[in-house]
């Protein structure tokens, strides 16, 4: 029997959560980690969280939406101060397999013999893309390459934050999440920052979670496009522009990929929107704010 002798705390950020789904998330993790730290971003606080009384669950109320990065950092700092050795970051609606931590730690221990590991993550099934298993991705000359082999744990260019397991000593070296981004690109920026410092971001096909990426998806010119709300699209394009122009942690090919993402958003997002003019206005606002580094929460 593989035994985990690590102090692992899960940091779970909530925002107006569905409590039934959140309970399933908590139940799936409670016996796999030392403690679950819930950081609630709900304005005025989600009082339903008081029902999750458990000796291994701690709830921190922010009483306003401070953004995913800020909330994650609150939980990470709390875990650090309490002697955690690893952090697991999670969305409020992710439900984990019962051997999830064991599978990730097995891969981490094996690969750490030869690599400097920043984090290890699962692959995920996107419920908005016909429940399809999403590929591992890596950058090659600025182009996003997709790996559908699902055979072994590999180094990738970036991952989603839900289910990501990070050693505390790496967070101390690489730094915490970038709060000025507020939401979107937070996970990618952290991955790229870690890679720029010589670490590997790992993903294993032996651990699988379900995840809803965006609100839905639509097919445009034969390309399956994830559709987000205008609220999210503002941050997606603003933060992309900001990282392209101002980040010190992006390689040339990372910048090339980011530029392509910006152009794709400007062209395709209005096409898949039901309110094309309003969507174009939101994108231009995000473009302008990114150019002038007007960051934080949209006012």
Steps between C-alpha positions, in 0.01 A plus 500: 500500500643837397503734801509878467717651773442858396309792647266588213242779531235565237414863420148517362369835372122553498272756339122457544554123505240231442518341843406149384787495251734661750416231755594233246827681436580519872399139563726383217803675656446492875674165552781572254642823644593633842253787477274686258521878511195660338552862397165657416491780241122545520397863565369524859603136550324174418342408833409154372866412546443495876336161451837348406616468857784251523819496702701482177313780318579867560297780341640847430248763389625790287149657481566633150627366170875553520579277202622142472870582542454705818273235653743222413783695659303549821456125528857423397644738761281345768620151408862618490474652846357173630785288371355352179745333263273493194204707378216362290308778322140424410187644346174468692343248261780246450437151636811287548564126469560329833866426416567841347775623732666159502519494120645851480756437773616178335576689181655791688738276695601305189561805280672706771798266474587657166308830475443820696123482536285810544167321514309193394145495363240262360351490154136606485173425329331816371127476564443784252672311220285186493681358804817457297837437660714807440857453377824590667644808332845637432641783292716444195627811322203695636240246386288303744556129451252250639596160636219245500718197577414497874772245570728659756567796725650781290628856511248745354484875440206577732207346683174607662524587869239254623672189629853644480735373772788735582786456753529785748872543434421562132245768593763662721741509205268572206258722690125494558221564250499836316223696670487788253361259237191453721366206294606319180859424394585464870583130471679540166707795623612305808594198289701714260670678787603167649625374162704821456677411827596154381211293635277249324120511508381139494170345401405136549234310305464260793289756689184634335253766618190658349509872428269752330719727288297810416123516466465288186680436170423569133645386172643781287676423172549143619660616825336425835495835683439528873243771571545714811290782639588858405613548862761226458596605147596844626757346735614241249603759240616767747726261686635349178598845375653589835711182512610545140623854562609507863590153629867416545429126516385427145732352242483616138280206407273555801453858380428380149237258633345777713484736200320231301252455785427873503437507126279193523292658777457822305381313190309201631341619825259742330409228249382259772334769711126565492574872548779561253526879536499487880759222493724703268476798737598281797799361312620845397466619860710204615753565223537863604530423873765236428698745287503754783544240776172591666473187710308360795123467504308663217332817627 
